Amino acid sequence: MALQDLSIKRKVMAVIMLTSISVVLLTLAAFMVYDLVTYRQTLESNLATIAFITADNSTAALEFNNDKDAEEILAALRAEPHIVMAALYDPRDNIFARYPVQKPVNAFPLKPGPAGHRFERRHLKFVTPVVQEGGRLGTLYLESDLEALSARLRLYAGIAFVVLLGSLAATLVISSGLQQRITKPIVALAEMARAVSDRQDYSVRAPQAGGDELGAFTEAFNLMLERIEEQTVALRQSGERLSGVIGSAMDAIISVDAEQRVTIFNAAAEKMFGCTAGEAIGKPLDRFIAARFRQAHHALIEELGQAGATNPARGQLRPLAGLRADGSEFPIEAAISQIEISGRKIYTVILRDITERKLAEEQIRTLNAELEQRVHERTAELTAANREMETFTYSVAHDLRAPLRHIDAFTRILAEDFGAMLPAEAHQLLESVCQGSRNMSRLVDDLLNLARVGRQELKRQFTPLGRLVEQAVVDLKPELAGRVVEWHIDPLPVVPCDAGLIKQVFANLLSNAVKYTRPRSVAVISVGCIPRNGHSAIFVRDNGVGFNMKYADKLFGVFHRLHRTEEFEGTGVGLATVDRIVRKHGGMVWADAAVDQGATFYFTLDGLEALPLNNMEDAAKSAAA
């Protein structure tokens, strides 16, 4: 019988006995080894003492070459029964005397060998020089048998055998008592586990076995049974609830086995397919799927079966067509999952009728198409209207220029030719007419410029913005005569843009800054770049009269002005032109100001990325080069 097939009682007894016997054997072996080593050392010491005494007594015999005395000295070794032979060698290593004398000469070594002792087979040999006053007279050779050591080994073997038998008897008695106390709770646990397995009764409990590890194990086993009992009850209740949920679910729920035969068919499935559960269970699932979708469904099931719960298709809704009992088709969505119970794969399919949703989607698509067509038509109408408006503005502005030039010319001629005859009030009226015609001419120019911006196509190229600012400042020099202006122009980036249009942006913004700082003794105008939402924004700041921010929404409209013409001249078209140019470049423009605290105008451009300020000047120089 194999060890694993033995009962736990025999296993415990075998362990105790094997452990005890092993301890006894190891102890006996340790004592025997220790005693043998010690006894060998004693033999060596005794033989060395005899050899030194015999060598010392043999000095005179060797010195005077008296072999008779030497033989008598060696004959005294008869008192040591274990010395089997001895020999004295002269300085030339020839045998001088031997013991016993009757032993033939060839039984002794031809040469004594090196000094010292050595064990050979069953003998201990000892060689020592015979010296007197520092001179070597010869060599003594002794050879002793190891019969005493063999006898000691035999004695120890007998003692070990007796001790081992006694240990076996004592171990057997002790292990019989111990194994009963140790295995009794374990056997009780095994019998209880067998009863639980056979009857599925998790209410049984094992008796407490004490406070040791076995007691802790028994307590843990009882606790495990208690939890299993609770989980069994909870699982039964959960199964009942699951059955209720499946039965009352709004979606159709169908479970199939590995052979794709229906095992669960809930009430929603009965209503959806027009078939009772009794008629469906046991039937193949293909009975409820349109023929053109069956191959794809089989492929999905195979994919789920191979990959298991880790399959990414698990739980995904897939559109297909269901097949009712009367043969009619309808659109459905299916979510498929797989579980494995006792080695069997169960597939659960959740089906949802999406007929109404399909109709709604079709209606939405139709409405979207109609809306897209309407938007397209409306966009075309707006584009045509804008084009007509721009053409009308350009035509009106162009047609007004000639009459305005005539008014200005005739008024100047009237003042020059008939000035002497006109009163002072008439001169003032003529000057007002001239001033009005000039203002009207500027307005016409601005309108033409605004219309031109709408029609002009962008010619983008990488342009250093700093260079455009410098050019705009140079153009403003006539307006700066007699004024003190501090310019603070930071390095600006290189941007893909239409250089002419962006120069006009800077010209309009800087012209406004120069105009509205006129009341200041020292005008301070700054141009720079700041980061904004991952991009950059260009700003033009001044310390002028500013404006009230509640009117900021009117800034960029045509003809909208926040100051009276008597205070600051203007046509109300410049900022509208700036707004149109910036939007044409994919950017936006805004302002921040306060009354009598200056104003700051910001704008962004498409392609104006956020650059570190210390790199902008290098980028501008590189683009210029």
C-alpha positions in Angstrom: 0.0 0.0 0.0 1.3 3.4 -0.9 2.1 6.0 1.8 -0.7 8.4 0.6 -3.2 5.5 0.9 -2.5 4.9 4.7 -4.9 6.2 7.3 -4.0 9.4 9.1 -3.5 7.3 12.3 -0.8 5.2 10.7 0.7 8.2 9.1 1.0 10.0 12.5 2.4 6.8 14.1 4.9 6.3 11.3 6.1 9.9 11.6 6.6 9.7 15.3 8.5 6.4 15.0 10.6 7.5 12.1 11.5 10.7 14.0 12.4 8.9 17.2 14.5 6.2 15.4 16.3 8.8 13.4 17.2 10.7 16.6 18.4 7.6 18.3 20.5 6.5 15.3 22.0 9.9 14.9 22.8 10.1 18.6 24.5 6.6 18.6 26.4 7.4 15.4 27.7 10.7 16.9 28.8 9.0 20.1 30.5 6.1 18.2 32.3 8.4 15.9 33.4 10.6 18.8 34.7 7.6 20.8 36.5 6.0 17.8 38.3 9.3 17.0 39.2 9.7 20.7 40.4 6.0 21.0 42.5 6.3 17.9 44.2 9.4 19.4 44.8 7.4 22.6 46.4 4.5 20.6 48.6 7.0 18.9 49.6 8.6 22.1 50.4 5.3 23.9 52.4 3.9 20.9 54.4 7.2 20.7 55.2 7.0 24.5 56.4 3.3 24.1 58.4 4.3 21.0 60.1 7.3 22.7 61.0 5.1 25.8 62.3 2.3 23.7 64.4 4.6 21.5 65.9 6.3 24.5 66.9 2.9 26.0 68.4 1.8 22.7 71.0 4.7 22.4 73.8 2.8 24.2 73.2 -0.4 22.2 73.4 1.5 18.9 76.3 3.6 20.0 78.4 0.6 21.0 77.1 -1.6 18.3 75.7 -4.1 20.9 73.0 -6.1 19.1 72.4 -8.4 22.1 71.4 -5.5 24.3 69.3 -4.1 21.5 67.4 -7.4 21.1 66.8 -7.5 24.9 65.4 -4.0 24.9 63.1 -4.8 22.1 62.1 -8.1 23.8 60.7 -6.0 26.6 57.9 -5.1 24.2 56.3 -8.4 25.0 54.4 -6.6 27.8 52.4 -4.9 25.1 50.3 -7.7 23.4 49.1 -5.5 20.6 52.7 -4.7 19.3 53.2 -7.2 16.6 56.8 -6.3 15.5 59.6 -3.7 16.2 63.0 -3.1 14.6 66.1 -0.9 15.2 67.8 0.4 12.1 71.5 1.7 12.1 72.3 5.1 10.7 72.5 3.5 7.2 68.9 2.2 7.6 70.0 -1.5 7.9 68.2 -3.7 10.4 70.3 -3.8 13.6 67.8 -5.7 15.9 64.2 -7.0 15.6 61.3 -8.2 17.6 60.3 -11.0 17.6 63.6 -12.5 16.7 62.0 -15.6 15.1 60.1 -13.5 12.5 62.1 -13.6 9.3 64.0 -10.4 8.2 62.0 -10.0 5.0 58.8 -9.6 7.1 60.2 -6.2 8.3 60.3 -3.1 6.1 63.6 -2.7 4.2 63.6 1.0 5.1 62.0 2.4 8.2 60.3 5.3 6.3 59.8 8.9 7.4 59.3 9.7 11.1 55.7 9.8 12.4 52.7 7.6 12.7 50.3 6.2 10.0 47.4 3.9 9.9 47.5 1.1 7.3 44.7 -1.4 7.0 44.6 -3.1 10.4 47.8 -1.8 11.8 49.3 1.4 13.4 52.9 2.1 12.4 55.2 4.5 14.3 58.7 5.6 13.2 61.0 7.7 15.4 64.7 8.5 15.2 67.1 7.4 18.0 69.3 10.4 18.8 71.8 11.3 21.5 73.3 14.7 22.0 71.9 15.9 18.7 73.4 13.0 16.8 71.2 10.4 15.0 72.3 6.9 16.0 69.5 5.0 14.2 65.7 4.6 13.7 63.1 2.7 15.7 60.1 1.1 13.9 57.0 -0.1 15.8 53.9 -1.8 14.4 50.7 -2.3 16.5 47.5 -4.2 15.5 44.0 -2.5 15.9 42.3 -5.5 17.5 41.3 -3.4 20.5 39.7 -0.8 18.2 37.8 -3.6 16.4 36.6 -5.1 19.7 35.4 -1.6 20.8 33.5 -1.3 17.5 31.8 -4.6 18.0 30.8 -3.6 21.6 29.3 -0.4 20.4 27.4 -2.2 17.7 25.8 -4.5 20.3 25.0 -1.6 22.6 23.4 0.3 19.7 21.3 -2.6 18.7 20.0 -3.0 22.2 19.3 0.7 22.6 17.5 0.8 19.2 15.3 -2.1 20.1 14.4 -0.4 23.4 13.7 2.9 21.6 11.5 1.1 19.1 9.4 -0.4 21.9 9.1 2.9 23.8 8.3 4.8 20.6 5.6 2.4 19.7 3.9 2.7 23.1 4.2 6.5 23.1 3.1 7.0 19.5 0.0 4.8 20.0 -1.2 7.1 22.7 -0.3 10.3 21.0 -1.7 9.5 17.6 -5.1 8.8 19.2 -5.1 12.3 20.8 -3.9 14.0 17.7 -5.9 12.1 15.0 -9.2 11.9 16.8 -10.2 15.5 16.0 -8.9 15.1 12.4 -10.8 11.9 11.9 -13.9 13.7 13.3 -13.4 16.5 10.8 -12.9 14.0 7.9 -16.1 12.2 8.8 -18.0 15.5 9.1 -16.7 16.6 5.7 -17.8 13.3 4.1 -21.2 13.8 5.6 -21.4 17.3 4.3 -20.3 16.1 0.8 -22.8 13.2 0.8 -25.9 15.0 2.2 -25.1 18.6 1.2 -26.0 19.5 4.8 -24.0 22.6 5.8 -25.6 23.0 9.1 -23.4 20.3 10.8 -20.5 21.5 13.0 -17.3 19.8 14.2 -16.6 19.6 18.0 -14.0 22.0 19.4 -10.6 20.3 19.5 -8.8 22.6 21.9 -6.7 25.8 21.8 -3.9 24.6 19.5 -3.5 24.8 15.8 -5.9 21.9 15.3 -8.4 23.7 17.4 -8.0 26.8 15.3 -8.4 24.7 12.2 -11.6 23.2 13.5 -12.9 26.7 14.4 -12.0 27.9 10.9 -13.7 24.8 9.3 -16.9 25.5 11.3 -16.7 29.2 10.2 -16.3 28.1 6.6 -19.3 25.8 6.9 -21.3 28.7 8.4 -20.4 31.0 5.5 -21.1 28.3 2.9 -24.5 27.8 4.5 -25.1 31.6 4.3 -23.9 31.7 0.7 -26.0 28.7 -0.2 -29.1 30.4 1.2 -28.1 33.7 -0.5 -27.5 31.9 -3.8 -30.8 30.2 -3.6 -32.5 33.5 -3.0 -30.5 35.1 -5.7 -31.5 32.4 -8.1 -35.1 33.0 -7.3 -34.7 36.7 -7.7 -32.8 36.1 -11.0 -35.6 34.0 -12.3 -38.0 36.8 -11.3 -35.9 39.4 -13.1 -35.5 37.3 -16.2 -39.2 36.6 -16.3 -40.1 40.3 -15.9 -37.4 41.8 -18.0 -38.4 44.1 -20.8 -35.8 42.6 -23.2 -35.9 39.1 -24.5 -33.4 36.8 -22.6 -32.4 33.5 -24.2 -29.8 31.1 -22.8 -28.3 28.3 -25.0 -25.9 25.5 -24.3 -22.7 24.6 -26.2 -24.9 22.9 -28.9 -26.8 26.2 -29.4 -30.0 24.7 -28.1 -32.3 27.0 -26.0 -32.4 26.4 -22.3 -34.0 29.6 -21.0 -36.8 31.5 -22.9 -38.3 34.4 -20.8 -41.7 36.0 -21.2 -40.4 38.9 -23.2 -38.9 36.5 -25.7 -42.3 34.7 -25.9 -43.9 38.0 -26.7 -41.2 39.1 -29.2 -41.1 35.9 -31.2 -44.7 34.8 -30.8 -43.6 31.5 -29.4 -44.1 29.9 -25.9 -41.2 28.8 -23.8 -42.3 25.1 -24.1 -42.1 25.4 -27.8 -38.7 27.1 -27.8 -36.7 25.2 -25.2 -34.6 22.5 -26.8 -34.9 24.1 -30.2 -31.8 25.5 -32.0 -31.3 29.2 -31.7 -31.0 29.5 -35.5 -34.8 29.1 -35.5 -35.1 32.7 -34.2 -32.4 34.3 -36.4 -32.8 35.4 -40.0 -30.9 33.1 -42.3 -28.5 35.8 -43.6 -27.3 36.5 -40.1 -26.8 32.9 -38.9 -23.2 32.5 -40.2 -22.0 35.7 -38.5 -23.7 34.6 -35.3 -22.0 31.2 -35.4 -18.6 32.9 -35.9 -19.3 35.2 -32.9 -20.2 32.2 -30.7 -17.0 30.3 -31.8 -15.0 33.4 -31.0 -16.5 33.7 -27.6 -15.9 30.0 -27.0 -12.2 30.2 -27.9 -11.4 33.5 -26.0 -13.8 33.1 -23.1 -14.6 36.0 -20.9 -11.6 38.0 -22.1 -13.1 38.3 -25.6 -13.6 42.0 -26.5 -16.8 41.1 -28.3 -18.4 40.1 -24.9 -21.4 42.2 -24.2 -21.4 44.2 -27.4 -24.7 44.9 -29.1 -24.8 43.7 -32.6 -27.6 44.4 -35.1 -29.3 41.5 -36.8 -32.8 40.4 -37.8 -35.0 38.3 -35.7 -37.4 35.7 -37.1 -40.9 35.4 -35.6 -42.9 32.1 -35.4 -45.0 33.3 -38.4 -41.8 33.8 -40.5 -41.8 37.6 -40.4 -38.5 39.4 -39.8 -37.9 42.4 -37.5 -34.7 44.3 -36.5 -33.1 43.5 -33.2 -29.9 44.1 -31.3 -28.1 41.2 -29.5 -25.7 41.2 -26.6 -24.0 37.9 -26.1 -22.0 36.7 -23.0 -20.5 33.4 -22.0 -20.1 31.7 -18.6 -18.8 28.2 -17.7 -20.6 26.1 -15.1 -19.2 22.7 -14.1 -17.2 22.6 -17.3 -20.2 23.4 -19.5 -20.4 26.6 -21.5 -23.6 28.5 -21.3 -24.3 31.4 -23.7 -26.8 34.1 -22.8 -28.3 36.3 -25.5 -30.1 39.5 -24.6 -32.3 40.7 -27.5 -34.0 44.1 -28.0 -36.6 44.9 -30.6 -35.4 48.1 -32.4 -38.1 48.5 -34.9 -39.3 51.8 -33.5 -35.8 53.1 -33.2 -35.0 52.2 -36.8 -38.1 54.2 -37.9 -37.0 57.1 -35.7 -33.5 57.0 -37.1 -34.9 57.0 -40.7 -37.0 60.0 -39.8 -34.0 61.7 -38.3 -31.9 61.0 -41.4 -34.7 62.4 -43.6 -35.0 65.5 -41.4 -31.2 66.0 -41.4 -31.1 65.7 -45.1 -33.8 68.3 -45.4 -32.2 70.6 -42.9 -28.8 70.2 -44.6 -30.4 71.2 -47.9 -32.1 74.2 -46.3 -28.8 75.3 -44.6 -27.1 74.9 -48.0 -29.7 77.0 -49.7 -29.7 79.6 -46.9 -25.9 79.8 -47.0 -26.0 80.3 -50.7 -28.6 83.1 -50.3 -26.5 84.8 -47.5 -23.4 84.5 -49.6 -25.2 86.0 -52.6 -26.6 88.8 -50.3 -23.2 89.5 -48.9 -21.7 89.6 -52.3 -24.4 92.0 -53.5 -24.0 94.1 -50.4 -20.3 94.4 -50.9 -20.8 95.2 -54.6 -23.4 97.8 -53.7 -21.1 99.4 -51.0 -18.2 99.5 -53.4 -20.4 101.0 -56.2 -21.9 103.6 -53.9 -18.6 104.6 -52.4 -17.0 104.7 -55.8 -19.8 106.8 -57.3 -19.7 109.2 -54.3 -16.0 110.1 -54.8 -16.5 112.2 -57.9 -19.3 114.4 -56.5 -17.3 114.9 -53.3 -14.2 116.0 -55.3 -16.4 118.4 -57.2 -17.9 119.9 -54.0 -14.4 120.3 -52.5 -13.0 121.9 -55.7 -15.9 124.3 -56.3 -16.0 125.4 -52.6 -12.2 126.1 -52.8 -12.7 128.1 -56.1 -15.6 130.0 -54.5 -13.5 130.9 -51.5 -10.5 131.9 -53.7 -12.3 133.9 -56.4 -15.1 135.5 -54.4 -13.6 135.5 -50.9 -13.1 139.2 -50.8 -16.8 139.8 -51.4 -18.1 137.2 -48.9 -18.7 138.0 -45.3 -16.9 136.2 -42.4 -20.0 134.0 -41.8 -19.9 132.8 -45.4 -16.3 131.9 -45.1 -17.1 129.8 -42.0 -19.8 128.0 -43.9 -17.5 127.3 -46.9 -14.9 125.9 -44.5 -17.6 123.7 -42.9 -18.6 122.5 -46.4 -14.9 121.7 -47.2 -14.4 119.9 -43.9 -17.5 117.9 -44.4 -16.5 116.9 -48.0 -13.1 115.8 -46.7 -14.7 113.7 -43.9 -17.1 112.2 -46.4 -14.2 111.4 -48.7 -12.3 109.6 -45.9 -15.5 107.7 -45.1 -15.9 106.7 -48.7 -12.2 105.5 -48.7 -12.8 103.5 -45.6 -15.9 101.9 -47.0 -14.1 101.0 -50.2 -11.3 99.5 -48.1 -13.8 97.5 -46.0 -15.5 96.2 -49.2 -12.1 95.4 -50.7 -11.2 93.3 -47.6 -14.4 91.2 -48.1 -13.5 90.4 -51.7 -9.7 90.1 -51.4 -8.2 86.6 -51.3 -5.6 86.0 -48.7 -2.0 85.6 -49.8 -0.5 83.9 -46.8 3.3 83.8 -46.3 5.4 83.7 -43.2 5.8 87.3 -42.1 7.6 88.8 -39.0 4.9 90.8 -37.3 7.5 93.1 -35.8 8.4 94.3 -39.2 4.8 95.2 -40.0 4.6 97.2 -36.8 7.8 99.2 -37.7 6.3 100.0 -41.1 3.0 101.2 -39.5 4.9 103.4 -37.0 6.9 105.0 -39.8 3.6 105.8 -41.7 2.3 107.5 -38.6 5.1 110.0 -38.2 3.2 112.9 -39.8 0.6 112.6 -37.1 3.2 112.6 -34.3 4.6 116.1 -35.1 5.0 118.1 -32.0 4.1 115.2 -29.7 6.0 113.1 -27.2 5.3 109.4 -27.7 7.0 106.5 -25.9 7.0 103.3 -27.9 7.3 99.9 -26.2 7.4 97.2 -28.9 8.2 93.7 -27.7 9.6 91.0 -30.0 6.7 89.4 -32.0 6.5 86.0 -33.7 6.5 85.0 -37.3 3.0 84.1 -38.6 1.6 82.8 -41.9 -0.6 85.7 -43.0 -1.4 88.3 -45.7 1.2 90.9 -44.9 -0.7 93.8 -46.5 -3.9 93.2 -44.5 -2.2 92.6 -41.2 -0.2 95.8 -41.7 -3.5 97.5 -42.1 -4.7 96.0 -38.8 -1.6 97.4 -37.0 -2.0 100.7 -38.8 -5.7 101.1 -37.7 -5.0 100.1 -34.1 -1.8 102.2 -33.7 -3.6 105.2 -35.4 -6.4 104.9 -32.8 -3.8 104.7 -30.0 -2.1 107.9 -31.3 -5.4 109.6 -31.7 -6.9 108.8 -28.3 -3.6 109.6 -26.4 -3.7 113.2 -27.8 -4.8 114.7 -24.4 -1.7 113.1 -22.7 1.5 115.1 -22.3 3.4 111.9 -22.8 1.7 109.2 -24.8 2.8 105.6 -24.0 1.9 102.9 -26.6 2.9 99.3 -26.2 2.8 96.4 -28.6 3.5 92.8 -27.5 2.4 89.1 -27.4 0.9 87.2 -24.5 0.0 83.5 -24.1 -3.7 82.7 -24.2 -5.3 79.2 -24.0 -2.3 77.4 -25.5 -1.9 80.0 -28.3 -0.7 83.6 -28.4 -2.5 86.9 -28.7 -1.1 90.2 -30.0 -2.0 93.4 -28.0 -1.8 97.1 -28.7 -2.0 99.2 -25.4 -2.2 102.9 -24.8 -2.6 105.3 -21.9 -5.3 107.4 -23.7 -8.8 108.3 -22.7 -10.2 104.7 -22.8 -13.9 104.0 -22.9 -16.7 102.4 -20.9 -16.7 98.6 -21.3 -20.5 98.4 -21.4 -20.3 99.8 -24.9 -17.6 97.3 -26.0 -20.0 95.3 -28.1 -20.4 98.3 -30.4 -16.7 98.8 -31.0 -16.3 96.7 -34.1 -19.6 97.6 -35.9 -19.6 99.9 -38.9 -20.2 103.6 -38.1 -20.3 102.9 -34.3 -18.2 105.4 -32.4 -17.9 105.9 -28.6 -16.6 109.5 -28.8 -18.0 112.7 -30.4 -16.6 113.9 -33.7 -15.8 117.2 -32.0 -13.5 115.4 -29.6 -11.8 112.9 -31.9 -12.2 112.7 -35.6 -13.1 109.4 -37.3 -15.5 107.5 -39.6 -16.3 104.5 -37.4 -15.1 102.0 -40.1 -11.5 101.4 -38.9 -12.2 98.8 -36.2 -14.8 97.1 -38.4 -12.1 96.7 -41.0 -9.7 95.3 -38.2 -12.4 92.8 -37.2 -13.1 91.7 -40.8 -9.3 91.2 -41.5 -8.7 89.2 -38.3 -11.7 87.0 -38.8 -10.6 86.4 -42.4 -7.4 85.1 -40.9 -9.3 82.7 -38.6 -8.8 84.8 -35.5 -10.8 87.0 -33.2 -10.4 90.6 -31.8 -11.5 92.0 -28.5 -10.8 95.0 -26.2 -10.3 95.8 -22.5 -10.5 99.4 -21.2 -11.6 101.8 -18.6 -12.6 105.5 -18.8 -9.6 107.7 -18.7 -7.3 104.7 -18.0 -6.3 103.7 -21.5 -7.4 100.8 -23.7 -5.9 97.5 -24.9 -6.9 95.8 -28.1 -6.1 92.0 -28.5 -6.3 89.8 -31.6 -5.4 86.3 -32.5 -4.5 84.7 -35.9 -4.7 81.2 -37.2 -1.2 79.8 -36.9 -0.2 82.2 -34.1 1.2 79.5 -31.8 2.2 80.2 -28.2 6.0 80.9 -28.4 8.3 81.8 -25.5 9.0 85.5 -25.6 12.7 85.0 -25.6 12.5 83.0 -28.8 10.2 85.4 -30.8 12.9 87.8 -31.8 15.2 85.0 -33.1 12.2 83.6 -35.0 11.5 87.0 -36.5 15.1 87.5 -37.6 15.2 84.0 -39.1 12.1 84.6 -41.1 13.3 88.0 -42.3 16.6 86.5 -43.4 
